Amino acid sequence: MMETTARLIRMFESGEKLDASVISAYIDVIAQYGATADAWGLYKLFKDAPYHYIRGLLLQPIMRCGDTALAQDMYERYVRNQTSSEHIPDGVLHVLVIWVLRRLRLTSSL
């Protein structure tokens, strides 16, 4: 896990008020340079409060850096047993659709 991700996680865990612009800057760096471990670390934070706006910002690097297991967990947790899409946190369906399209593009190029 990148030091940037670890620092962002500590910021969330500190309980202090978070500045969305600072969080966005961290997220941009993680989305560009992060790996699977970073996505899992951020996903754990997202799961703590999936309907909170600031936690929703974490979906960008989760989408970019996540793996199949993370996408499966997200699908099982937020989509599979829902009777209505209104109960799915904002951004989750977007992340899953983009992830599936990215996987399809990779398999079609083989």
C-alpha positions, 0 to 999 in steps of 0.5 A: 500500500502506498504511503499516500493511501496509508496517510489518507486512511489515518486522516479518516480514522482520526475523526477530524473534519475532512476537507473535500479538496484535500481528500480529492488531491489524495484520491487523484494520486492514489487513482493514478499510482495505486495498486490493488492493496490501495483499493482494498484499504480504501474500500474498507473505509467506504464500507464504514459509511457508504452513503456519506459524500466524502466516502463516495469520493473513494470510489474513483481509486477503488474503481481504478485499482480494484480487482475481481475479488473487490468487485465481487464483494461490492456486488454481493454487499450492495447490489445482489440482494437489493430489491430497489436501486434506491438502496444502493449507495451512489456510485456503486453501480457506476464502479461495477459497470466501468469495471465490467466494461474494462474487463470485457475490453481486456478479454476481447483484445486477447 
